[in-house]
């Protein structure tokens, strides 16, 4: 199985999907991660975080933050290329409830490029007014610990309140309670192909 994780910014997939990615990699799933923007300080952090989670196929692109809308066609072209190159079974992208302008572009163009693939939207509480929790991935302590370690690689982001260990663990526990387990990550099913 191949999973493609589309990350508008370098720390988005680790924050939203880090536990799931760790679980899937330990189960032998081939994960490809693409960040559509980077700052020079975060290039090393993205590489380190990807390594902690075991992501071997991590790509950094260089679109300007908060200006993805001006580069919509180039972003779509990148995704069409990725669709042909990776041929993913599942694509992770921002949810339909995400209010960040860059995340909206990645979701919209991601749907266009990968509409014949299964798509799930990931949770970014700092950007969501609401979040439809209609898919859960069970996590164990190891998955949560790896997610926290990967996020600690982003030293440039350490002052953000949503990147603390307490918040990450607390959210995993809330989603776990909803799913009937200790820890989980929640997703929105956008399209499911069987």
C-alpha positions as CSV (number, residue, x, y, z in Angstrom):
1,X,0.0,0.0,0.0
2,X,1.2,3.5,-0.8
3,X,0.1,6.6,1.1
4,X,0.8,10.2,-0.1
5,X,0.7,12.9,2.6
6,X,0.3,16.4,1.3
7,X,1.6,19.0,3.8
8,X,1.0,22.6,3.0
9,X,3.8,23.6,5.4
10,X,6.6,21.6,6.8
11,X,5.1,20.6,10.2
12,X,1.5,20.0,9.2
13,X,1.5,16.3,8.5
14,X,3.6,15.5,11.6
15,X,1.1,17.5,13.7
16,X,-2.0,16.1,12.1
17,X,-0.9,12.6,11.1
18,X,2.3,11.8,12.9
19,X,1.0,9.0,15.0
20,X,-0.9,7.4,12.1
21,X,2.2,7.7,9.8
22,X,4.4,6.0,12.5
23,X,1.8,3.2,12.8
24,X,1.5,2.7,9.1
25,X,5.3,2.6,8.5
26,X,5.8,0.0,11.3
27,X,3.1,-2.0,9.5
28,X,5.1,-1.8,6.2
29,X,3.1,0.9,4.4
30,X,5.1,3.0,1.8
31,X,4.6,6.6,2.8
32,X,5.5,9.6,0.6
33,X,5.4,13.1,2.1
34,X,5.4,16.4,0.3
35,X,5.6,19.8,1.9
36,X,4.7,22.6,-0.4
37,X,6.7,25.3,1.3
38,X,9.7,25.6,3.5
39,X,11.8,28.2,5.3
40,X,15.5,27.6,5.4
41,X,15.5,26.7,9.1
42,X,12.7,24.3,8.6
43,X,14.3,22.3,5.8
44,X,16.6,20.5,8.3
45,X,13.7,20.2,10.8
46,X,11.5,18.6,8.1
47,X,14.2,16.1,7.2
48,X,14.8,15.3,10.9
49,X,11.1,14.8,11.6
50,X,10.6,12.6,8.5
51,X,13.6,10.5,9.7
52,X,12.1,10.1,13.2
53,X,8.8,8.8,11.7
54,X,10.7,6.6,9.2
55,X,9.5,8.5,6.1
56,X,12.0,7.6,3.3
57,X,10.3,9.6,0.5
58,X,10.0,13.2,1.7
59,X,10.0,16.1,-0.8
60,X,10.2,19.8,-0.1
61,X,8.8,22.3,-2.6
62,X,9.1,26.1,-2.2
63,X,5.8,27.9,-2.7
64,X,5.5,31.2,-0.7
65,X,3.5,30.9,2.6
66,X,0.0,32.4,2.4
67,X,0.3,32.9,-1.4
68,X,-0.6,29.4,-2.6
69,X,-3.7,30.9,-4.4
70,X,-1.4,32.8,-6.7
71,X,0.4,29.5,-7.7
72,X,-2.7,27.3,-7.9
73,X,-2.0,26.0,-11.4
74,X,1.6,25.1,-10.7
75,X,0.6,23.4,-7.5
76,X,-2.0,21.3,-9.4
77,X,0.6,20.5,-12.0
78,X,2.9,19.2,-9.2
79,X,0.1,17.1,-7.9
80,X,-0.7,15.6,-11.3
81,X,2.9,14.7,-11.6
82,X,2.9,13.1,-8.1
83,X,-0.3,11.1,-9.0
84,X,1.5,9.6,-12.0
85,X,4.8,9.1,-10.1
86,X,3.5,7.7,-6.7
87,X,0.2,6.1,-7.7
88,X,-1.1,6.3,-4.1
89,X,-3.8,4.1,-2.7
90,X,-4.7,6.8,-0.1
91,X,-4.0,10.6,0.0
92,X,-3.9,12.6,3.2
93,X,-4.8,16.3,2.8
94,X,-6.2,19.1,4.9
95,X,-9.9,18.7,5.8
96,X,-12.8,20.6,4.3
97,X,-13.2,22.5,7.6
98,X,-9.6,23.9,7.5
99,X,-9.7,27.7,7.3
100,X,-6.0,28.4,6.5
101,X,-5.8,29.8,2.9
102,X,-2.8,27.6,1.9
103,X,-4.5,24.5,3.3
104,X,-7.6,25.3,1.3
105,X,-5.6,25.4,-1.9
106,X,-3.9,22.1,-1.1
107,X,-7.2,20.5,-0.3
108,X,-9.0,21.8,-3.4
109,X,-6.2,21.1,-5.9
110,X,-5.6,17.7,-4.1
111,X,-9.2,16.7,-4.7
112,X,-8.8,17.7,-8.4
113,X,-5.6,15.8,-8.9
114,X,-6.5,12.7,-6.8
115,X,-10.2,12.4,-7.2
116,X,-9.9,8.8,-8.3
117,X,-8.1,7.8,-5.1
118,X,-9.3,7.5,-1.5
119,X,-8.9,10.8,0.3
120,X,-9.0,11.6,4.0
121,X,-8.8,15.1,5.5
122,X,-6.6,15.5,8.6
123,X,-7.3,17.6,11.7
124,X,-5.7,20.9,12.5
125,X,-7.6,22.2,15.6
126,X,-6.0,25.6,15.3
127,X,-7.5,26.0,11.9
128,X,-10.9,24.2,12.2
129,X,-14.1,25.7,13.3
130,X,-15.6,22.2,13.2
131,X,-14.2,18.9,12.4
132,X,-16.1,15.8,11.1
133,X,-14.6,12.8,12.9
134,X,-15.8,9.9,10.8
135,X,-12.6,7.9,10.6
136,X,-10.2,7.0,13.5
137,X,-6.8,5.5,13.4
138,X,-5.9,3.7,16.7
139,X,-2.6,4.6,18.1
140,X,-0.5,3.1,20.9
141,X,2.0,4.8,23.2
142,X,4.9,4.2,20.8
143,X,3.0,6.0,18.0
144,X,2.2,9.0,20.2
145,X,5.8,9.2,21.5
146,X,7.2,9.1,18.0
147,X,4.8,11.9,16.9
148,X,5.9,14.0,19.8
149,X,9.6,13.3,19.0
150,X,9.0,14.3,15.4
151,X,7.3,17.6,16.4
152,X,10.2,18.4,18.8
153,X,12.5,18.4,15.7
154,X,10.7,21.7,14.8
155,X,12.6,23.8,17.2
156,X,11.6,26.9,15.2
157,X,7.9,26.2,16.2
158,X,8.4,25.3,19.9
159,X,6.5,28.4,21.1
160,X,3.3,27.5,19.4
161,X,0.7,26.4,22.0
162,X,-0.6,23.6,19.8
163,X,2.7,21.9,19.4
164,X,3.3,21.1,23.1
165,X,3.5,17.5,24.3
166,X,0.5,18.1,26.6
167,X,-1.7,19.3,23.8
168,X,-0.6,16.5,21.4
169,X,-1.2,13.8,24.0
170,X,-4.4,15.4,25.2
171,X,-5.9,15.5,21.6
172,X,-4.8,11.9,21.0
173,X,-6.6,10.9,24.3
174,X,-9.8,12.8,23.3
175,X,-9.9,11.1,19.9
176,X,-9.1,7.8,21.6
177,X,-12.0,8.2,24.0
178,X,-14.3,8.8,21.1
179,X,-13.0,5.7,19.3
180,X,-13.0,3.5,22.3
181,X,-9.2,3.2,22.8
182,X,-6.5,5.0,24.7
183,X,-5.1,7.1,21.8
184,X,-6.3,7.8,18.2
185,X,-6.1,10.4,15.4
186,X,-9.3,11.5,13.7
187,X,-9.9,12.1,10.0
188,X,-12.6,13.2,7.7
189,X,-13.5,10.8,4.9
190,X,-13.6,12.9,1.7
191,X,-13.7,10.0,-0.8
192,X,-13.3,6.3,-0.2
193,X,-12.6,4.0,-3.1
194,X,-12.9,0.2,-2.6
